[in-house]
Amino acid sequence: MQKIKSLMARQGLKSPQESMADLSPVENLRIPSKEELRELREQPIDPQAEQEIIDSIEEVYFSNDSFDMVQHELEKLPPELNLQELEEYRDKLKRQQAAVSKKVADLILEKQPAYVKTAMDQLHMHFTQAIHNTVFQVVLGYVELCAGNADTKFQKMQYKDLCTHITLDSYIPCLTDLCKALWEVMLSYHRTMQWHEEHDRQENTPIPDDVPAAESDELVVDRSYVKKKLEHGLTRIWQDVQLKVKAYILGTDMSNFKYDDFIVVLDVISRLMQVGEEFCGSKSEVLQESIKRQSINYFKNYHRARLEELRMFLENETWELCPVKSNFNIAQLHCLSVPSSLIQEFKFMGQCRSPSVSPSRQAVSSTALAQEELLLFQQYLQEGNPFEMHIEHKEEETEDVLASNGYESDELEKSVYQDYDSDSDVPEELKQDYVDEQTGDAPLKSVSRETIRSKKKSDYNLNKTNAPILTNTTLNVIRLVGKYMQMMNILKPIAFDVIHCVSQLFDYYLYAVYTFFGRNDMYESSGLGLISSRLRTTLNRIQESLIDMEAVGENAGVLGPAEDRKEKVPSPHLSQLVVLTSSGTLYGLAQRVVATESLVFLAEQFESLQSHLDTMMPAAKKPFLQQFYSQTVSTASELRKPIYWIVAAKAIDYEQMLLMMTGVKWDIREIMSQHNVYVDVLLKEFEQFNKRLGDVSRHVRIPLPVSNVLWEHCIRLANRTLVEGYANVKKCSNEGRALMQLDFQQFLMKLEKLTDLRPIPDKEFVETYIKAYYLTENDMEQFIKNHREYSMKQLANLVNVCLGSHINKKARQKLLAAIDDIDRPKR
């Protein structure tokens, strides 16, 4: 032990730590309080006299640590005590103690900044060491627990290497305990700061006038220094926390995690980032970057698996109607895989939450919202842990929302299905439809499902409801969109990657519907513009960017460059259970309607998401989203034309009508009052078509836009067949032309009773062609220039048949040459 006397003789200390260690063993040398130090320094005393008093202290007082000064003084007492001498000796000891105390006080005050600096450094070292020890022990515990009796020296590993030995099953529990433990460390530091702030407020009283200015300045400087050091320590401690959690995050490959587990990881880290923002205002760049790396890796793997899963769904889809409630929309199914917080956000898409705030903070009830307004360090200052409550809440959500994988076992999803009356236990005889013989109406009560379906409106809708038309695959896509949106909300840095993958889900569904039901080269070459240039561009883009053409047919085992194919998926194949060649089912019209209208419904749901997705998209990537909606989503309804055209082209026997027209005599000499029989045959075909549409509508609702497209196609084909039939005529008189008009007017009159579609498509196409038989040579030349919608054969027939006997050969050749010279794009 160094002697107090020599310590004071040097007029200084080696270090604050050494001085405190040396002073502590002196039993009766108590370090004065601040008030006592001030009083001691205020006592007037001669420095020389003070030094003489100190020198008068016996050497034995500094001999060793075990020196007992009380025993020493008692042994010095004489056998006979003199009260006056004792009092004088006592006063001497007091003067010695006062001199030593004052000297020590001077030294302490002189070296006080060094004490404060060292104390603050030690405080931060303590917290840094606590963070390291805490995370190491937590991870080590899980590693050793999962390793069992494995003879591996885990305790000697570096923390970063130790994190790589965490098993997938223990990853989330370990992460949770890690965050809980780190929360306790940060909470301890937070309480330390609170204590100093409260202590400063208590001592922040006006300094008496008799206190020296130098001493007053020292006190203010000390407080300011401590405050700044504590504030600076916040960032330092949070950085240590981030680095430890980063090592844990990157220590495991999460690409094969279950979706729900990965969402838990994201949400826990999001909550931790919220802690960091409250703790020191940090945006947690270290955590964001590490979780972004894992998320991109995970999401690419997850999305690839989902595309393969979607292909499997599509290839096994029989395109049967999946009954849902009439008010069903994406928000209802969204809740099956998204926390309630995101449902709230989904309902109020115009509101945007701060990127660093965890979705779990968005509570549902007003009570919970009021509680969540408190900062985490306010809620859990005295008890509890935000990560413990967070995980319990997450598990509760998982039980209620995410547990079910199948539609049948998911009560929430069952609620979106059509609430038809259950009649599974009713005998078949009681389910038979019947009609009141007197009124012709079905009874109002006890109406069976078949009775409801048998009633139809003019647009072939079910009388009970206009519920959305969709399939199980459609629901699966919507469910995936919900999951993708959840990930996008929790981890905004990969929002573009997620939205791009969401667009691929829609792309693949659209491409599948087209290849299954709309691809037919013969009908696409009809010249009627069934596929717009925009739709054609979209289909080509999807095929080039998403479809792996090398994985189909004979090339299934031949792989191209991995870089070109890893982001692609094979083209799907229509299930063999779906038959599209039977005339009895109108060539699979029910399946075509379900497929096409489910795509249209999906497009409508995507439209409702656009404003929300736009708020999530980085500014530089917004053009991608705009192009996706304008070039792809908006084209979904355009697939109706090519898909339903195939039905219309086969539903009516146009060739039979054309053959019957060739047998009609048109060079008659009298006006006919009776139309030709081919008109009746054609109308009979349309009546049969109308009946078969009604039959299909008993199983699948046929929306008005669909029936309009079907009727438009059929009528357009019929009218074009009429013109083609008239163009085959070799000889025609004026009376024959009148008969053509009579036939067409009869056809229109009867047709308008079968359909509400107005105006009748291509009505002018037929009427204009018939009237062209009355044109003169000059008018015919102008007609040829103005009417490019007719084929060269049809125009040539007008020249040969109508003007053949009225113009010379040279004039005829001139008109035919004009037909050849004109480039005629087909309408």
Summary of the structure (lengths in Angstrom):
residues: 827
radius of gyration: 45.5
end to end distance: 109.2
largest distance: 171.5
contacts: 2351
relative contact order: 0.05
helix: 67%
strand: 1%
